[in-house]
Amino acid sequence: MLVLGIMGSPRKKGNTDYLLSLFMKEIEEAGVRTHIVEVGKKNIKPCLEYSVCEKKGICPIDDDMDEIYSLLREADVIVIATPMFFYNAPAQTKALIDRSQTLWARRYRLNLMDPGHKIKKGFLLALGATKGKNLFEGINLTAKYFFDAVSASFEGSLTYRNIESRGDMEKHPTVLQDVKDAAENILRSYLTRKKILFACRENACRSQMASAFARYFAGDKIDALSGGSAPADTINPIMIEAMHEKGIDMAFRKPKSIDEVVSKEKPDIIITMGCKEECPFVPGAKMENWELPDPSGKPIEFMRDVRDEIEKRIMKLSNSL
């Protein structure tokens, strides 16, 4: 499981940084993996309205957004932390939000669903210097539609007024309890899931499909991981096409090594699909092998057969949990 933080303030070690760090610390203490994108350090160009995303579901601008799209897809929870600049997010953070139009287009123009759309959550942390009652109206609307674009439900916010000088957030009388309660609430539905690692050789076809189906059909029961004993450079384009036929979006996924995955998360179950003796031993993890042929290099008809067999097995696995 991944909780992704988007640090929207250009100021280091300021009030926004403190608030997000406090939130992520609570998440980590629950045993959950976190990652923070510091927006100010990323090369994120503003949307230039090429409209390629509307037609093809990709953005032609060459910058760091592909990396961020991948993290937005992987995350179970996305947390935006931002100060108020003219009743909304700072320009660099707003650029990231605007560029999420690519994910919106994949969902609403191309009719492709993020495998995690049923369980993905979004949460807002925001603060501003003034006391105005309308201070957070703009950012709440922006967050609502951003989270919808990235296939996350907007689960709420923590907002703080009259936060101006460095250190004001640390002095706030309720912030520690606020963050503790919010983190507990947002994690509650995730922590009882079985953590299952689907493993194959390249992590480009079988294990990717299995983890996507598990997330799609049983994300409330399964925390799906995937890895390969010898990961490929990219996922298989024929696999992407075959999954698109099911309406499941596999864009922005990246092959990972099994060792990389288990170094960050300890699975309860490892289901292998061809990596055989190269799969690592994880103490306490139950091992299971699915006899599935490798569709790499095969035509799409072969890929469809493997896809459909994986789907059936995932449904059976879900029903057994």
GIRADA-V873712 format. One record per pair of residues at least 12 apart in sequence whose ideal C-beta (glycine too) atoms are under 8 Angstrom apart, sorted by the first residue. I is the first residue (numbers start at 1). GAP is how many residues later the second one is. D is the distance in whole Angstrom. If there is no record, write none. Layout:
i=I gap=GAP d=D
i=I gap=GAP d=D
//
This chain:
i=1 gap=31 d=5
i=1 gap=32 d=6
i=1 gap=75 d=5
i=1 gap=189 d=6
i=1 gap=192 d=8
i=1 gap=194 d=8
i=1 gap=222 d=5
i=1 gap=264 d=7
i=2 gap=30 d=8
i=2 gap=31 d=5
i=2 gap=32 d=7
i=2 gap=33 d=6
i=2 gap=69 d=8
i=2 gap=72 d=5
i=2 gap=73 d=5
i=2 gap=74 d=6
i=2 gap=75 d=8
i=3 gap=21 d=7
i=3 gap=24 d=5
i=3 gap=29 d=6
i=3 gap=30 d=7
i=3 gap=31 d=5
i=3 gap=32 d=8
i=3 gap=72 d=7
i=3 gap=73 d=7
i=3 gap=74 d=4
i=3 gap=75 d=8
i=3 gap=76 d=7
i=4 gap=30 d=8
i=4 gap=31 d=6
i=4 gap=32 d=8
i=4 gap=33 d=7
i=4 gap=67 d=5
i=4 gap=68 d=7
i=4 gap=70 d=8
i=4 gap=71 d=4
i=4 gap=73 d=7
i=4 gap=74 d=5
i=4 gap=75 d=7
i=5 gap=15 d=5
i=5 gap=18 d=7
i=5 gap=19 d=5
i=5 gap=29 d=6
i=5 gap=30 d=7
i=5 gap=31 d=4
i=5 gap=32 d=7
i=5 gap=74 d=5
i=5 gap=76 d=7
i=6 gap=30 d=8
i=6 gap=31 d=5
i=6 gap=33 d=6
i=6 gap=72 d=7
i=6 gap=73 d=7
i=6 gap=74 d=5
i=6 gap=75 d=7
i=6 gap=87 d=7
i=6 gap=90 d=7
i=7 gap=13 d=5
i=7 gap=29 d=5
i=7 gap=30 d=7
i=7 gap=31 d=5
i=7 gap=32 d=6
i=7 gap=33 d=8
i=7 gap=74 d=6
i=8 gap=31 d=6
i=8 gap=72 d=6
i=8 gap=73 d=6
i=8 gap=74 d=4
i=8 gap=75 d=7
i=8 gap=81 d=5
i=8 gap=82 d=6
i=8 gap=84 d=8
i=8 gap=85 d=4
i=9 gap=31 d=7
i=9 gap=72 d=7
i=9 gap=73 d=7
i=9 gap=74 d=5
i=9 gap=81 d=7
i=10 gap=29 d=8
i=10 gap=30 d=4
i=10 gap=80 d=6
i=10 gap=82 d=7
i=11 gap=72 d=8
i=13 gap=153 d=8
i=14 gap=69 d=8
i=14 gap=152 d=6
i=15 gap=68 d=7
i=15 gap=112 d=6
i=15 gap=148 d=5
i=15 gap=151 d=7
i=15 gap=152 d=8
i=15 gap=153 d=6
i=15 gap=154 d=4
i=16 gap=65 d=5
i=16 gap=66 d=6
i=16 gap=67 d=5
i=16 gap=109 d=7
i=16 gap=111 d=6
i=16 gap=153 d=8
i=17 gap=64 d=8
i=18 gap=151 d=5
i=18 gap=152 d=6
i=19 gap=62 d=6
i=19 gap=106 d=5
i=19 gap=108 d=7
i=19 gap=139 d=8
i=19 gap=141 d=8
i=19 gap=150 d=5
i=19 gap=156 d=7
i=19 gap=160 d=7
i=20 gap=16 d=7
i=20 gap=59 d=7
i=20 gap=61 d=4
i=20 gap=105 d=6
i=22 gap=153 d=7
i=22 gap=154 d=7
i=22 gap=157 d=5
i=23 gap=56 d=6
i=23 gap=58 d=7
i=23 gap=102 d=6
i=23 gap=156 d=5
i=23 gap=159 d=7
i=23 gap=160 d=6
i=24 gap=12 d=7
i=24 gap=55 d=8
i=26 gap=153 d=6
i=26 gap=154 d=6
i=26 gap=157 d=4
i=26 gap=158 d=8
i=27 gap=50 d=8
i=27 gap=156 d=6
i=27 gap=160 d=7
i=30 gap=153 d=7
i=30 gap=154 d=8
i=30 gap=157 d=5
i=30 gap=161 d=7
i=31 gap=160 d=8
i=32 gap=155 d=7
i=32 gap=158 d=8
i=32 gap=159 d=8
i=33 gap=231 d=6
i=33 gap=232 d=6
i=35 gap=36 d=6
i=35 gap=40 d=8
i=37 gap=31 d=6
i=37 gap=34 d=7
i=39 gap=51 d=8
i=39 gap=53 d=5
i=39 gap=54 d=5
i=39 gap=57 d=6
i=40 gap=52 d=6
i=42 gap=21 d=8
i=42 gap=22 d=4
i=42 gap=26 d=7
i=42 gap=50 d=8
i=42 gap=54 d=8
i=43 gap=20 d=5
i=43 gap=21 d=5
i=44 gap=19 d=6
i=44 gap=20 d=6
i=44 gap=21 d=6
i=44 gap=24 d=8
i=44 gap=48 d=6
i=44 gap=51 d=5
i=44 gap=52 d=5
i=44 gap=55 d=7
i=45 gap=16 d=5
i=45 gap=18 d=5
i=45 gap=50 d=7
i=46 gap=45 d=8
i=46 gap=49 d=5
i=46 gap=52 d=7
i=46 gap=53 d=8
i=47 gap=14 d=8
i=47 gap=48 d=7
i=47 gap=51 d=4
i=47 gap=52 d=6
i=47 gap=54 d=6
i=48 gap=13 d=7
i=53 gap=48 d=6
i=53 gap=49 d=4
i=53 gap=52 d=4
i=53 gap=53 d=8
i=54 gap=47 d=8
i=54 gap=51 d=5
i=54 gap=55 d=6
i=55 gap=54 d=8
i=57 gap=45 d=7
i=57 gap=48 d=6
i=57 gap=49 d=4
i=57 gap=52 d=7
i=57 gap=53 d=5
i=57 gap=55 d=7
i=57 gap=194 d=7
i=58 gap=44 d=7
i=58 gap=193 d=8
i=59 gap=40 d=6
i=59 gap=42 d=8
i=59 gap=43 d=5
i=61 gap=38 d=8
i=65 gap=31 d=7
i=65 gap=34 d=5
i=65 gap=37 d=8
i=66 gap=186 d=7
i=68 gap=28 d=7
i=69 gap=33 d=7
i=69 gap=34 d=7
i=69 gap=182 d=8
i=69 gap=183 d=4
i=70 gap=182 d=4
i=70 gap=183 d=7
i=70 gap=184 d=6
i=72 gap=28 d=7
i=72 gap=31 d=7
i=72 gap=78 d=5
i=72 gap=180 d=8
i=73 gap=41 d=6
i=73 gap=43 d=8
i=73 gap=178 d=7
i=73 gap=179 d=5
i=73 gap=180 d=7
i=75 gap=45 d=7
i=76 gap=40 d=7
i=76 gap=43 d=6
i=76 gap=44 d=6
i=76 gap=45 d=7
i=76 gap=114 d=6
i=76 gap=147 d=8
i=77 gap=43 d=7
i=77 gap=44 d=5
i=77 gap=45 d=7
i=77 gap=46 d=7
i=77 gap=75 d=8
i=77 gap=109 d=6
i=77 gap=110 d=8
i=77 gap=113 d=8
i=78 gap=42 d=7
i=78 gap=43 d=7
i=78 gap=44 d=5
i=78 gap=45 d=7
i=78 gap=69 d=7
i=78 gap=72 d=7
i=78 gap=74 d=6
i=79 gap=43 d=8
i=79 gap=44 d=5
i=79 gap=45 d=8
i=79 gap=46 d=6
i=80 gap=13 d=7
i=80 gap=42 d=7
i=80 gap=43 d=8
i=80 gap=44 d=5
i=80 gap=45 d=7
i=80 gap=46 d=8
i=80 gap=63 d=6
i=80 gap=66 d=7
i=81 gap=44 d=4
i=81 gap=45 d=8
i=82 gap=42 d=8
i=82 gap=43 d=7
i=82 gap=44 d=5
i=82 gap=57 d=7
i=83 gap=43 d=7
i=83 gap=44 d=6
i=83 gap=45 d=7
i=84 gap=42 d=7
i=84 gap=43 d=7
i=84 gap=44 d=3
i=84 gap=45 d=7
i=84 gap=46 d=8
i=84 gap=51 d=6
i=84 gap=52 d=7
i=84 gap=55 d=7
i=87 gap=47 d=7
i=87 gap=48 d=7
i=87 gap=50 d=7
i=87 gap=51 d=4
i=87 gap=52 d=7
i=88 gap=50 d=5
i=88 gap=51 d=6
i=88 gap=54 d=6
i=89 gap=50 d=6
i=89 gap=53 d=7
i=94 gap=48 d=8
i=97 gap=45 d=6
i=97 gap=49 d=5
i=100 gap=46 d=6
i=100 gap=49 d=5
i=100 gap=50 d=6
i=101 gap=48 d=7
i=103 gap=46 d=5
i=103 gap=47 d=5
i=103 gap=48 d=7
i=104 gap=44 d=8
i=104 gap=45 d=4
i=106 gap=143 d=6
i=106 gap=145 d=6
i=107 gap=42 d=7
i=107 gap=44 d=6
i=107 gap=142 d=8
i=110 gap=139 d=8
i=111 gap=136 d=6
i=112 gap=132 d=6
i=112 gap=135 d=6
i=112 gap=136 d=7
i=112 gap=137 d=4
i=112 gap=139 d=8
i=113 gap=38 d=7
i=113 gap=103 d=7
i=113 gap=134 d=6
i=113 gap=135 d=6
i=113 gap=136 d=6
i=114 gap=36 d=8
i=114 gap=37 d=4
i=114 gap=135 d=6
i=115 gap=96 d=8
i=115 gap=97 d=4
i=115 gap=98 d=7
i=115 gap=100 d=4
i=115 gap=101 d=4
i=115 gap=104 d=8
i=115 gap=133 d=6
i=115 gap=134 d=7
i=115 gap=135 d=8
i=116 gap=35 d=7
i=116 gap=99 d=5
i=116 gap=100 d=8
i=116 gap=103 d=6
i=117 gap=34 d=4
i=117 gap=35 d=8
i=118 gap=98 d=7
i=118 gap=101 d=6
i=118 gap=102 d=7
i=119 gap=70 d=8
i=119 gap=71 d=8
i=119 gap=96 d=7
i=119 gap=100 d=4
i=119 gap=101 d=6
i=120 gap=30 d=8
i=120 gap=31 d=6
i=120 gap=32 d=4
i=120 gap=33 d=7
i=121 gap=31 d=6
i=121 gap=32 d=6
i=121 gap=34 d=5
i=121 gap=65 d=6
i=122 gap=21 d=7
i=122 gap=24 d=7
i=122 gap=25 d=3
i=122 gap=28 d=7
i=122 gap=30 d=4
i=122 gap=31 d=7
i=122 gap=32 d=5
i=122 gap=33 d=6
i=123 gap=31 d=8
i=123 gap=32 d=5
i=123 gap=33 d=6
i=123 gap=34 d=7
i=123 gap=59 d=7
i=123 gap=63 d=6
i=124 gap=15 d=7
i=124 gap=16 d=7
i=124 gap=19 d=4
i=124 gap=30 d=8
i=124 gap=32 d=7
i=124 gap=33 d=4
i=124 gap=34 d=7
i=124 gap=35 d=7
i=125 gap=32 d=7
i=125 gap=33 d=5
i=125 gap=34 d=8
i=126 gap=13 d=5
i=126 gap=31 d=6
i=126 gap=32 d=8
i=126 gap=33 d=5
i=126 gap=34 d=8
i=127 gap=32 d=7
i=127 gap=33 d=4
i=127 gap=34 d=8
i=127 gap=36 d=4
i=127 gap=42 d=7
i=128 gap=31 d=8
i=128 gap=32 d=8
i=128 gap=33 d=6
i=128 gap=35 d=7
i=129 gap=33 d=7
i=129 gap=34 d=6
i=129 gap=35 d=4
i=130 gap=31 d=7
i=130 gap=32 d=7
i=131 gap=30 d=5
i=131 gap=31 d=5
i=132 gap=29 d=8
i=135 gap=24 d=8
i=135 gap=26 d=6
i=136 gap=21 d=7
i=136 gap=23 d=5
i=140 gap=17 d=7
i=143 gap=14 d=7
i=155 gap=30 d=8
i=155 gap=31 d=6
i=156 gap=26 d=7
i=158 gap=20 d=5
i=158 gap=21 d=7
i=158 gap=24 d=6
i=160 gap=12 d=6
i=160 gap=15 d=7
i=189 gap=31 d=7
i=190 gap=33 d=7
i=193 gap=27 d=7
i=193 gap=28 d=6
i=193 gap=29 d=6
i=193 gap=30 d=4
i=194 gap=27 d=7
i=194 gap=28 d=6
i=194 gap=29 d=7
i=194 gap=74 d=5
i=194 gap=75 d=6
i=194 gap=127 d=6
i=195 gap=27 d=8
i=195 gap=28 d=4
i=195 gap=30 d=7
i=195 gap=70 d=6
i=195 gap=71 d=7
i=195 gap=72 d=5
i=195 gap=73 d=5
i=195 gap=74 d=8
i=196 gap=18 d=7
i=196 gap=26 d=5
i=196 gap=27 d=7
i=196 gap=28 d=6
i=196 gap=29 d=7
i=196 gap=71 d=6
i=196 gap=72 d=7
i=196 gap=73 d=5
i=196 gap=74 d=8
i=196 gap=75 d=6
i=196 gap=121 d=8
i=197 gap=28 d=4
i=197 gap=29 d=7
i=197 gap=30 d=6
i=197 gap=61 d=7
i=197 gap=64 d=6
i=197 gap=65 d=7
i=197 gap=68 d=8
i=197 gap=70 d=4
i=197 gap=72 d=7
i=197 gap=73 d=5
i=197 gap=74 d=7
i=197 gap=85 d=8
i=197 gap=88 d=8
i=198 gap=12 d=4
i=198 gap=13 d=5
i=198 gap=16 d=7
i=198 gap=26 d=7
i=198 gap=27 d=7
i=198 gap=28 d=5
i=198 gap=29 d=8
i=198 gap=73 d=5
i=198 gap=75 d=7
i=199 gap=27 d=7
i=199 gap=28 d=5
i=199 gap=29 d=7
i=199 gap=30 d=7
i=199 gap=59 d=5
i=199 gap=71 d=6
i=199 gap=72 d=7
i=199 gap=73 d=5
i=199 gap=74 d=7
i=199 gap=76 d=5
i=199 gap=80 d=5
i=200 gap=28 d=6
i=200 gap=29 d=8
i=200 gap=72 d=7
i=200 gap=73 d=4
i=200 gap=74 d=5
i=200 gap=75 d=6
i=200 gap=94 d=8
i=201 gap=27 d=6
i=201 gap=28 d=5
i=201 gap=29 d=6
i=201 gap=73 d=5
i=201 gap=74 d=5
i=201 gap=77 d=8
i=201 gap=93 d=7
i=202 gap=26 d=5
i=202 gap=28 d=6
i=202 gap=29 d=6
i=202 gap=30 d=4
i=202 gap=34 d=8
i=202 gap=53 d=6
i=202 gap=94 d=6
i=203 gap=23 d=6
i=203 gap=24 d=5
i=203 gap=25 d=3
i=203 gap=28 d=5
i=203 gap=29 d=7
i=203 gap=32 d=8
i=203 gap=52 d=4
i=203 gap=53 d=6
i=203 gap=54 d=8
i=203 gap=55 d=8
i=204 gap=24 d=7
i=204 gap=27 d=7
i=204 gap=28 d=4
i=204 gap=30 d=7
i=204 gap=31 d=5
i=204 gap=32 d=5
i=204 gap=35 d=7
i=204 gap=51 d=5
i=204 gap=92 d=7
i=205 gap=30 d=8
i=205 gap=31 d=5
i=205 gap=34 d=5
i=205 gap=89 d=7
i=205 gap=90 d=5
i=205 gap=91 d=6
i=205 gap=98 d=7
i=205 gap=101 d=7
i=206 gap=67 d=4
i=206 gap=68 d=7
i=206 gap=86 d=6
i=206 gap=88 d=7
i=206 gap=89 d=7
i=206 gap=100 d=7
i=206 gap=104 d=7
i=207 gap=19 d=4
i=207 gap=20 d=7
i=207 gap=21 d=7
i=207 gap=66 d=6
i=208 gap=18 d=6
i=208 gap=27 d=6
i=208 gap=28 d=8
i=208 gap=31 d=6
i=208 gap=42 d=7
i=208 gap=45 d=6
i=208 gap=47 d=8
i=209 gap=30 d=6
i=209 gap=33 d=8
i=209 gap=34 d=6
i=209 gap=97 d=8
i=209 gap=98 d=6
i=209 gap=101 d=5
i=209 gap=102 d=8
i=210 gap=14 d=8
i=210 gap=16 d=7
i=210 gap=61 d=7
i=210 gap=63 d=7
i=210 gap=100 d=5
i=210 gap=103 d=8
i=210 gap=104 d=6
i=211 gap=13 d=4
i=211 gap=14 d=7
i=211 gap=15 d=4
i=212 gap=12 d=8
i=212 gap=31 d=7
i=212 gap=36 d=6
i=212 gap=38 d=6
i=213 gap=35 d=8
i=213 gap=97 d=6
i=213 gap=98 d=5
i=213 gap=101 d=4
i=214 gap=100 d=5
i=214 gap=103 d=7
i=214 gap=104 d=7
i=216 gap=32 d=6
i=217 gap=97 d=6
i=217 gap=98 d=6
i=217 gap=101 d=6
i=218 gap=96 d=7
i=218 gap=99 d=7
i=218 gap=100 d=4
i=218 gap=103 d=7
i=221 gap=97 d=6
i=221 gap=100 d=5
i=222 gap=95 d=8
i=222 gap=96 d=7
i=222 gap=99 d=7
i=223 gap=42 d=8
i=225 gap=36 d=5
i=225 gap=40 d=6
i=225 gap=42 d=6
i=226 gap=30 d=7
i=226 gap=35 d=7
i=227 gap=29 d=5
i=227 gap=30 d=6
i=227 gap=31 d=4
i=227 gap=32 d=8
i=227 gap=33 d=7
i=227 gap=34 d=4
i=227 gap=35 d=7
i=228 gap=27 d=6
i=228 gap=28 d=7
i=228 gap=29 d=6
i=228 gap=30 d=6
i=228 gap=47 d=7
i=229 gap=28 d=8
i=229 gap=29 d=6
i=229 gap=46 d=4
i=229 gap=49 d=4
i=229 gap=50 d=6
i=230 gap=48 d=7
i=231 gap=24 d=4
i=231 gap=25 d=6
i=231 gap=26 d=5
i=232 gap=23 d=5
i=233 gap=22 d=7
i=234 gap=20 d=8
i=234 gap=21 d=7
i=235 gap=15 d=7
i=235 gap=18 d=5
i=235 gap=19 d=7
i=235 gap=20 d=6
i=236 gap=59 d=8
i=236 gap=60 d=6
i=236 gap=67 d=8
i=238 gap=57 d=8
i=238 gap=60 d=8
i=238 gap=61 d=8
i=238 gap=62 d=5
i=238 gap=65 d=5
i=239 gap=56 d=7
i=239 gap=64 d=6
i=239 gap=68 d=8
i=241 gap=59 d=6
i=241 gap=62 d=8
i=242 gap=58 d=6
i=242 gap=61 d=5
i=242 gap=62 d=5
i=242 gap=65 d=5
i=243 gap=64 d=7
i=245 gap=59 d=7
i=246 gap=61 d=7
i=246 gap=65 d=8
i=258 gap=17 d=7
i=258 gap=20 d=8
i=258 gap=21 d=6
i=258 gap=22 d=6
i=259 gap=21 d=6
i=262 gap=18 d=6
i=262 gap=20 d=6
i=266 gap=16 d=7
i=266 gap=18 d=8
i=266 gap=19 d=7
i=267 gap=15 d=6
i=267 gap=18 d=5
i=268 gap=16 d=8
i=268 gap=17 d=6
i=268 gap=18 d=7
i=269 gap=16 d=6
i=269 gap=17 d=5
i=269 gap=18 d=8
i=269 gap=19 d=7
i=270 gap=12 d=6
i=270 gap=15 d=5
i=270 gap=16 d=7
i=270 gap=17 d=5
i=270 gap=18 d=7
i=271 gap=17 d=5
i=271 gap=18 d=7
i=271 gap=19 d=6
i=272 gap=15 d=7
i=272 gap=16 d=7
i=272 gap=17 d=5
i=272 gap=18 d=7
i=273 gap=16 d=8
i=273 gap=17 d=5
i=273 gap=19 d=5
i=274 gap=18 d=7
i=274 gap=20 d=6
i=290 gap=20 d=8
i=290 gap=23 d=6
i=292 gap=14 d=6
i=292 gap=17 d=7
i=292 gap=18 d=7
i=293 gap=13 d=6
//
